[in-house]
Amino acid sequence: MIAVVGGLVYTTELEDFLHTHPDVRHSAVYGVRDQGRIERIHATVVLVPGSTITAEDLRAMVRDGRGELYIPDRIEFVDALLLTDAGKPDKKELRRRAV
């Protein structure tokens, strides 16, 4: 979970919600602390080929479906997620690269 100003955001809940969009193939949601030590929501998303969805489109979907608290501060689109040896998104590495 991510402790943001105003409450807690559960990463798997937000990932599951992002996956309901037909253009989202995979996603990883994680927290990254900013310079003021406040944790911000980041999402790394893999889209289906040919998708034209934007980060703002996904933010609007999250705003409407989960509320302001869950809106990612940053959404990055990639061709493939970094995975651990266990085949799970490597959130530690994604977090490190986001700083």
C-alpha positions in Angstrom: 0.0 0.0 0.0 1.0 3.6 -0.5 0.5 6.2 2.3 -0.5 9.3 0.5 -1.8 12.6 1.9 -5.4 11.9 2.8 -5.2 8.1 3.2 -4.0 4.8 1.9 -3.9 3.5 -1.7 -3.8 -0.2 -2.2 -1.6 -1.0 -5.2 -3.3 -4.2 -6.2 -6.7 -2.5 -6.1 -5.5 0.2 -8.5 -3.7 -2.3 -10.8 -6.8 -4.4 -11.0 -8.8 -1.3 -11.8 -6.4 -0.2 -14.5 -6.6 -3.7 -16.0 -10.4 -3.2 -16.6 -9.5 -0.8 -19.4 -9.4 -2.7 -22.7 -6.2 -1.0 -23.8 -4.2 -1.9 -20.7 -2.4 -5.1 -21.0 -0.3 -4.9 -17.7 0.5 -2.4 -15.0 2.5 -2.0 -11.9 1.6 0.6 -9.3 4.1 1.7 -6.6 4.9 4.7 -4.4 7.8 7.0 -4.9 8.8 9.6 -2.3 9.3 13.1 -3.6 11.9 15.6 -2.3 9.5 16.5 0.5 9.4 12.8 1.6 5.7 12.6 0.5 4.9 9.4 -1.2 3.5 9.8 -4.7 1.6 7.2 -6.8 3.4 6.0 -9.9 2.0 3.6 -12.5 4.0 1.8 -15.2 1.6 0.6 -17.9 1.9 -1.7 -20.9 -0.7 -1.0 -23.5 -2.1 -3.3 -26.2 -0.5 -2.7 -29.6 -2.0 0.2 -31.5 -3.6 1.9 -28.4 -3.9 5.6 -28.4 -4.9 6.1 -24.8 -3.1 8.8 -22.9 -2.0 9.2 -19.3 -4.8 11.8 -18.8 -7.4 9.3 -20.1 -6.3 6.8 -17.5 -6.2 9.5 -14.8 -9.8 10.5 -15.7 -10.9 6.8 -15.5 -9.3 6.4 -12.1 -10.9 9.7 -10.9 -14.3 8.6 -12.0 -14.0 5.0 -10.8 -11.9 5.2 -7.6 -11.7 8.9 -6.6 -9.1 11.6 -6.4 -7.1 9.7 -3.8 -6.2 7.0 -6.3 -5.1 9.2 -9.2 -1.5 8.4 -10.2 0.8 11.4 -10.1 2.9 9.8 -12.9 2.0 7.3 -15.5 4.8 5.9 -17.7 4.1 3.8 -20.8 6.5 1.0 -21.6 6.7 -1.9 -24.0 7.2 -4.5 -21.2 7.3 -4.5 -17.4 10.6 -5.2 -15.6 10.1 -8.6 -13.9 11.7 -10.3 -10.9 13.0 -13.9 -11.2 9.6 -15.0 -9.8 7.9 -13.3 -12.8 6.3 -10.5 -10.8 6.7 -6.8 -11.7 10.0 -5.5 -10.2 8.6 -2.6 -8.2 11.8 -2.1 -6.4 13.7 -1.5 -9.7 10.8 0.6 -11.1 10.8 2.8 -8.0 14.6 3.2 -8.2 14.4 4.2 -11.9 11.6 6.7 -11.1 13.7 8.8 -8.7 
